[in-house]
Amino acid sequence: MNKEAIAKNPVVKLSFEFSLDIITYCELLEANRKHVIATQLLKSGTSVGANIVEPKNAESQADFIHKFKIAAKEVEDAEYWLMLCSYSDSYPACDALLEKISILNKMIGKIISTTKRKSIITNEE
């Protein structure tokens, strides 16, 4: 995937930027010896984008929805780890990451619901 392809798709663009931000934040956590959370957050946070890119090769609408549901699960996982960081006094601030993940969550939810609605309309015709 090249920069142009990333820039053309808003959810891919945001998830890619989020992944880069997660990498930077996790490096900060590592520097502060917060290894366990850093590892968990790095895995779930970067897999959000990977799972958002995957549906472009979906075999059907159902497969497309399934792949986005996996992305939604990863969003929930990453949000959990970020909330732990946010509520812990000894962790660096992550408000911007929480804001981005909230937007991603809404975008993914909208993509899933829109695709389901289109699937129902297509099957009724």
N, C-alpha and C positions, 0 to 999 in steps of 0.2 A: 504494500500500500504506500503510495507516494503522498507528498504534502498536499497536492491538488485534490486527491481523492478524499483526504481527511477533511480539508477545508470545505468541500462541497456538502458534506452531510453533518448537520448540526449536532446530532447525538453522538456521532463518531468523534467529531471535533472536541466536544466537551469531555467525553470519556477519555480521550487521548491526553488532553490537558490535565484532567484529573489524575490520571496515572502518573504523569510526570511530576505533578505536585505531591502525590503520595510518595514517590521515590525520594524526593527532596526531604519531605517530612520524616520519613523513616530513617534517612541518613542522620537527621538531627536526633531522632530517638536513639539510634545506635551510639552516636557520640555521647549521649547522656546515659548510656548503659541501660537503656530500656529495651533489652534484646527480645524478650518474649512478645511484647505487644508489637514491636517493630516488625517482627517476622510474620505474625498473624495479619497485621494491617497491610503489609506489603503484598502478601499473597492475595487477599481478598480485594484490596483496592486496585491492583493492576489487572486482576482477572475480569473486573467489570468491563473494561474496554475490549479485552480479548473476546468476551462473550457477546458484546454488542456488534463486533465485526463479523462474527461467525454466521449470523443469520443470512448474510448476503448469498451464501451457498446452500440455503435451505432447500430441501427436496419438495416441500409442500407448504401450504399455509399453516397447517398444524405443526409442522417441524419448525417453521419460522417463529410461531408463537411460543413453542417449547423452548427454543434457544433464547428468546427474550425473557422468558420466565426464569431461566437459569441466571441470566444477567441480573434480574430483579433480586434473586436470592443473594447474589454476591454483593449487591448494593446494600442489602440489609445487614450482611456480615460486616462489611466495611464500616457502615454507619454505627454499628454496635461498638467496634473497636475505637472509632473516633469519639463516640460518646463517653467511653471510659476515659480516654485521654482528656476530654473536655472537662469532665467532672473531677479529675484528679489534680490536686494542687501542685504535684511535682512533675507534671507534664507540660510541654510547650503548648501554647494556644493553637487551636485548629479550627477556629470559627469559619474561615474561608473555605476549608475543605468540607465542613458540614453544610455550608450553603450550596456548594457545587453538587454534593451528593444528593441533597434534597431536590435540586433541579433535575438531576439525572433520574432520580426515582420517579418524579412526575412525568418526565419525557418517556421513560420506559413504560410506565403505566398507560400513558396515552397511546403509545404505539401498539401495545397489546390489545387494549380495548377497541381501538379503531380497526385493527386487523380482524379481530373477532367479529365486529359488526359487519365489516365488508364480506367476511366469510359467510355469515348468516344470509346477507342480502344475495350474494352470488348463488348460494344453495337454494334459495327460494325461487329464483328465476328459472 
